[in-house]
Amino acid sequence: MIKDIGAACQRSFLAFTAACMLAACSGGKGDAINVTADDDAVVGVWAGTLTPDDPGQLPLAGWLTVAQNGTFHLDTDAALFTGTAQARGRELSATTTGHPYSSDLSEGTAFTFNGTVTDAALTGNWSGGGRGGRMRFEHENSVSRQAASLDAVASTYEGELWIGNATLPASIAIATDGSFTTSTAGGCTATGKVDIADAARNRYQWTATLSGCATDGTASGSGFMIGNSSVYLSGTLPQVAVWMGGVDADAPGR
């Protein structure tokens, strides 16, 4: 299921529609992706799909973030892929580790992604764990260029907390110093801190301690905002992917 946090879209949609989301929400070394201005074309937030070669497998829709230091973070319906990207010109390659939300993927499986940036699209191929296929991601310029700040992200959001394939309705309260608590009706909580990873490019980083949940421990990851009303945070606990996000409780239309 796609982690759709737009107020006008539902979390259970299998099809990925980035336009719906946005309308609803209004170090590598040597060849690291910030070496030249042309390499900078791959940096930012992308929305798109991994299409398997096997017609019996469902496409995986999701959000991709590529940071100037080479951090590659792709959060899809079924798994989170984290790793390091490199670029030569507009050619992007990344080696990653897969962290599943669904039980049919194995934790820690190695995946590779190779693509070319043409205009506002990143297209290419992916493979790992005995599967593979094509990828296409569209650059979300307004999201990528949105400034990140603790004042901007501070609010209370109503949404969901995913730990592996367990999904819980959740409330996420973020203070102006970046401290936050994610709470659920069942007593599962995540308490931690959001920091600014890239103020000019809408990139946040976070750490949290999960307790009272199906899987407890220390989680960490990255995130971004969509417009001024939605937050999207994804990361990992040991052996499991974690996602939390939601829409500002005071946003118009709620």
C-alpha positions in Angstrom: 0.0 0.0 0.0 1.3 3.4 -0.9 2.0 5.7 2.0 -0.3 8.4 0.7 -0.6 11.3 3.1 -2.6 13.7 0.9 -5.9 14.7 2.5 -7.8 14.0 -0.7 -6.2 10.6 -1.3 -6.5 7.4 0.7 -3.7 5.3 2.1 -5.1 2.1 0.6 -4.8 3.1 -3.1 -2.6 0.7 -5.0 -2.1 3.1 -7.9 0.5 5.9 -7.3 -0.7 9.4 -8.3 1.8 12.0 -7.3 -0.4 14.8 -8.7 -3.1 13.8 -6.3 -0.7 13.9 -3.3 0.6 17.3 -4.2 -2.8 18.8 -5.0 -4.2 17.5 -1.8 -1.3 18.8 0.3 -1.0 22.0 -1.9 28.8 11.1 1.0 30.0 9.6 -1.6 33.7 10.2 -2.5 35.2 11.1 -5.8 32.2 10.7 -8.0 29.7 11.9 -5.4 26.6 13.5 -6.9 27.6 17.1 -6.0 30.8 17.1 -8.0 29.5 19.2 -10.9 26.4 21.4 -11.6 25.2 18.7 -14.1 25.4 16.0 -11.4 23.2 18.2 -9.2 20.3 17.3 -11.6 19.8 14.1 -9.6 19.4 15.8 -6.3 16.0 16.3 -4.8 12.6 14.6 -4.3 11.2 12.3 -7.0 7.9 10.5 -7.4 7.4 7.4 -9.5 7.3 3.7 -9.9 9.4 0.5 -10.1 7.8 -1.8 -12.7 8.9 -5.5 -12.4 9.9 -7.5 -15.5 7.7 -10.3 -14.1 4.1 -9.6 -15.0 3.0 -11.5 -12.0 4.5 -8.9 -9.6 2.8 -5.6 -8.8 4.5 -2.3 -9.6 6.0 -0.5 -6.6 5.1 3.1 -6.3 7.0 5.5 -4.1 9.1 8.6 -3.2 12.8 8.8 -4.0 15.1 11.3 -2.3 18.7 11.8 -3.5 20.9 14.1 -1.3 24.0 16.1 -2.2 26.2 13.8 -0.1 25.0 10.8 -2.1 22.4 9.4 0.3 19.8 7.4 -1.7 16.4 6.8 0.0 13.6 5.2 -1.9 10.4 4.4 0.0 7.9 2.2 -1.9 4.7 0.3 -1.3 6.5 -2.9 -0.3 10.0 -1.9 0.9 12.4 0.9 1.8 15.7 1.0 -0.1 18.6 2.8 1.6 22.1 3.3 0.3 24.6 5.5 -1.6 24.3 7.1 -5.0 27.0 8.1 -7.4 26.7 10.1 -10.6 28.8 10.7 -13.7 27.2 13.5 -15.6 23.5 12.6 -15.6 24.1 8.9 -15.1 23.0 7.7 -11.7 23.9 4.5 -10.0 23.1 3.4 -6.4 23.8 0.4 -4.2 21.2 -0.2 -1.5 19.8 -2.5 1.1 16.1 -3.4 1.0 14.0 -3.2 4.2 10.6 -4.8 3.6 7.2 -3.7 4.7 5.6 -6.8 3.2 6.7 -10.3 4.2 7.6 -11.5 0.7 10.8 -9.5 0.7 13.8 -10.5 2.7 15.5 -8.0 5.1 18.9 -6.9 4.0 18.7 -7.9 0.4 21.1 -6.0 -1.9 19.5 -3.9 -4.7 21.1 -1.8 -7.4 19.5 1.1 -9.3 20.9 2.6 -12.5 19.3 5.5 -14.4 19.7 8.5 -16.6 18.2 12.0 -16.0 16.5 13.4 -19.0 14.7 16.7 -18.6 12.6 16.1 -15.4 12.6 12.3 -15.5 14.9 9.7 -14.1 14.5 6.4 -16.0 16.5 3.1 -15.9 16.6 -0.3 -14.3 16.7 -1.9 -10.9 17.5 -5.4 -9.7 18.0 -7.5 -6.5 16.8 -10.5 -4.7 16.0 -12.4 -7.9 13.8 -9.7 -9.3 14.2 -6.6 -11.3 12.7 -4.3 -13.9 12.3 -0.7 -15.1 12.0 2.5 -13.1 10.6 5.9 -13.9 10.6 8.9 -11.5 9.5 12.4 -12.1 11.3 15.3 -10.4 9.0 17.1 -7.9 10.6 20.5 -8.2 8.3 22.4 -5.8 8.8 19.8 -3.1 12.6 19.6 -3.8 13.0 23.4 -3.5 10.9 23.8 -0.4 12.9 25.2 2.5 13.3 23.0 5.6 13.2 24.5 9.1 12.1 23.4 12.5 9.5 26.1 12.6 8.0 24.8 9.3 7.8 21.2 10.5 6.5 22.0 14.0 2.9 21.0 14.3 0.6 18.1 15.2 -0.1 15.7 12.3 -2.8 13.0 12.0 -1.8 10.0 10.0 -0.2 6.5 10.4 2.8 4.7 11.8 4.1 1.7 9.9 6.4 -0.8 11.5 7.1 -3.6 8.9 3.7 -4.7 7.7 1.8 -3.5 10.8 -0.1 -0.2 10.4 -1.5 1.9 13.2 -3.4 5.2 13.1 -1.1 7.7 14.8 -0.7 11.3 15.9 2.7 13.0 15.5 3.4 16.0 17.6 6.6 17.9 16.6 7.8 20.8 18.8 9.7 23.9 17.6 13.0 22.4 18.9 12.5 19.3 16.8 11.5 16.9 19.6 8.5 14.8 18.7 6.2 12.0 19.9 4.2 9.7 17.7 1.5 8.0 19.7 -1.2 5.4 18.9 -4.3 4.2 20.6 -2.7 0.8 21.3 0.2 2.3 23.3 2.9 2.1 20.7 5.0 5.3 20.8 8.0 6.8 19.0 9.8 9.5 20.9 12.7 11.3 19.2 14.1 14.3 17.4 13.8 15.8 13.9 16.8 17.8 12.6 17.5 19.7 9.4 19.7 17.8 7.0 19.5 20.3 4.1 17.7 23.6 4.7 17.6 24.6 1.1 16.3 21.3 -0.3 13.5 20.2 2.1 15.5 17.4 3.7 15.1 16.3 7.3 16.7 13.6 9.4 15.3 11.9 12.5 15.9 9.4 15.3 13.4 7.9 17.7 13.0 5.3 20.3 10.0 3.0 19.8 8.3 1.3 22.8 5.2 -0.7 23.3 5.2 -1.6 19.6 5.3 -4.9 17.7 9.0 -4.2 17.3 10.8 -1.9 19.7 14.2 -0.2 19.5 16.0 2.8 18.1 15.0 3.9 14.6 16.4 6.6 12.3 15.8 7.9 8.8 15.1 10.9 6.7 12.1 12.8 5.5 10.5 15.8 3.8 7.4 18.0 3.9 4.8 18.2 1.1 3.6 21.8 1.0 3.1 23.3 4.4 0.7 20.7 5.8 2.1 17.2 5.4 5.1 15.4 6.8 6.7 12.2 5.5 9.3 10.3 7.6 10.8 7.0 6.7 13.6 4.9 8.2 14.6 1.6 9.8 14.8 -0.3 13.0 17.1 -3.3 13.1 15.5 -5.8 10.7 12.4 -3.7 9.9 11.3 -0.6 7.9 9.5 2.2 9.7 7.3 5.0 8.2 5.3 7.7 9.9 3.5 10.6 8.3 0.3 12.6 8.3 -1.5 15.8 7.6 -1.5 18.9 9.9 -4.5 18.6 12.2 -5.2 22.3 11.6 -4.8 22.2 7.8 -7.7 23.7 5.8 -10.2 21.0 4.7 -9.7 18.7 7.7 
